[in-house]
Amino acid sequence: MQKSECHRGVQMRNRLTDNCDQRTSSSAQVKHGTTVQQSKSSSSTSSPESARKLHPRPSDKLNPKTINPFGEQSRAPSAFAAIYSKGGIPCRLVHGSVKHRLQWECPPEKLPFDPLLITLAEGLRETKHPYTFVSKEGFRELLLVTGAPEKAVPLLPRLIPVLKAALVHVDDEVFERGLNALVQLSVVVGPALNDHLKHLLTSGSLIIIKSKIPTYCSICC
């Protein structure tokens, strides 16, 4: 009897020890899993992007998409902007206290109109500063130089399609710049422009001109 009772006591003691070991190992696994999960969650929430998603700022609702001026732009620059940035336009914008002006690298009367005048006309379709001012003012100043009529008339077949593209543009400011450029060109070249008006002023563009700026309709009548 004493041996059997002793044997039963040993078995009970072993079972208790095994249960205790299992409980200890399982609790250790649970603690380890909880620690790993907490570390993952803390690392994910510690990043600025995740923190911004969890706690959005009020300005994010007002301005959800912002442009990083130092980041790579998704859109490629226009042809005029690319030429201007590479120095293909021999003038630069000078910011004044009252108004802006252009500073030419050399006197405009010494510059060849081909292809500079056409390039400036293409820039009239730009919608961003400083390209809008450079193209508009550069086109105007170039037509004011001595000998401008003789230089501009041979370029009319190439200038007309460019100006027409500005006249049919959806942006009102682009349309106005194109129409002003057409008026300036007509003053310089005179009757030489008449043969090209039928290609420039189609029925659609004529309606647009009359509806937007009636005062300029004298050039197309």
N, C-alpha and C positions, 0 to 999 in steps of 0.2 A: 504493500500500500504506500509506503513512504517513497519507494522508487517511482511508482507510477505518478504519484502526486508531484514529485520533483520533476519528472519528465514533462508533465502537463504545464508546470510553471515555466520551464525553459521554453516550451513552444509558445506559450502566451507572451513571454517576454520577447521572443523573436518576432512574433506577429506585430507587437506594438512598435518594435524598432523599425520593421519594414514599413509600416503605415506612416510612422513619423518621417522616415527618409523620403517616402513618396510625396508626403505633404510638403516637405521642405523643398524638394526638387521642383514640384509643380508651382509652388509659390515663387521660387526663384525665376522660373520661366515666365510667369506672369509679370513679375517685376521687370524682367529684362525686356519683354515685349512692350510693356508700357513705357519704359525709358526710351526705347528705339522710336516708338510712335511719337512721343513727345519731342524728341530731338528732331525728327523729320518735320513735324508740324511747326516747330519753332524756327527751323531753318527756312521753311517755305514762307512763313509769315514775316521773316526778318528781311526778305528782299523788298526793295522799293516798289517793284511792280505789283507783287501780291498785296503789300500793305495799301497800295493805292486802290486795288480792287476791293479790298475788305472795307476800307475807310475812304470812299471817294470824297474829294474836295468839292466845295460849292462851285469853284471856278470850272471844274470839269463839266458841269452841266451847262454853263454859259458858253464855254469855248471847248467843245469836246475834241476838236482836232486842231493841233497847233503845228506849225512848220518850224523845224529846226534849221536856222540859217547856216549852221556849220555842218549839217548832215547832207548826204547825197540826195539831190532832188530827183523825184521820180520822172519828171518830164525833161526832155532834152531842150536846150535853149533854142530859140528861133534862129533863122538864118541871119537876120539883122543883128540880134544880140550876140551871136557867135562872131560875126565880123567886127562888131564894135569892141568886144572884149579882146580881140586879137590885134587891135589897132588899125583895122581896115578903114575906119572912118577918121580922117585926119583932123579931128577936132574933139574937144573935151568940154564937158559942162562945167561952168564956173558958177558956184552958188553965191549970189549976192545977198545983201541985207534986204533989198526991196524986190528985186527980180533976178532971174537967172540969165546967163548969156553964154554964148559959145566962144571958145578960144581956139582959133585955127592954128595948126602947126606951121602953115605958110599962108600967104595971101590967097583968098579964095579964087581970085581971077587967074591965078597960075595953076589951078587944079584942073585936071581933065574931067569933063562932064561924064564921060563914058569910062567906067560904069557908076561913078559916084552919084550922079543925079538919080539914076534908076534905083540904086541901093537905098538912098534916102526916101524915095517914093515907096519902096517896099516896107520901110520902117514906119510908114504912116499907119499901118495896121497893128502896130504894137499897142499894148494896153498897160504897160508897166513903165514906171519912171526908172532911169532917165531916158529910156529909148523914145518915149513919146515926144519929149521936148527936143531931143537931138534931131530926130527925123524931121519934125515939123519946122523947126527954126533953121536947120541946115538946108532943107529944100528951098526955103524962102530966101535965105542969104545967098545961096548959090545962083539963084535966078536974078539977083540984083547986080551981079558983076558986069563989067564992061565986056561986050561981045557975047552975052548970054544967048541972044536969039540965034546967032549962027551956030552956037554949040548945041542948043536944045532942039532945034527943028529936026536934025537928022535922027534924033532919039525918039521922036513922037511915036513911031510904030511899036516901040518897046515900052514906052511910058504909058500909053493908053490902057493896055490890059492891067497894068499894076494899079493905076488910079481907079479903074473900074472895080477891081477887087475891094478897094477901100469904100467905094460908093455903095456897094451892096452888102457891106458888113453889118452884122446885127447890132454892134455897139454904136450908139449915137455919136460918141466922141470921135470914133474912128471915121464915121461918115462925115462929120463936120471937118475933120482934118483933110480928108480926101477932097471934099468940095472946095475948101479954101485953096488947096494946092492946085486944083483945076483952074480956079479963077486966076491965081498968080501965073500959071503957065499960059493961059489965054492972053493975058496982058503982055507977056513977053514975046510969044510967037505970033500973035495976031491972027490974020486970016489963014495961016498955015494949019491951024487947028480945025478948020471947018471940014476938011476932008475926012477927019478922024472921028467927028462927033457921032456919025451914024453907027460906028462900032462901039463908042463909049456909052452913048445914051440910048439904050434899048427901051422898049416900052415900059418894062418893069422898073428900071432905074429911074426913068423920067417921072413916073408916078411917085416914087419915093422922094425924089428931090422936091417936087412941087408940094408934097404933103408936109415935109419937114421944114424946109427953108424956102418959102416962096420968093424971097427977095433975090435969090440967085437964079431964078428961072430965065432971066434974060439971056444967059449964055447958051441955053438950049432951045431957044425959040427962033 
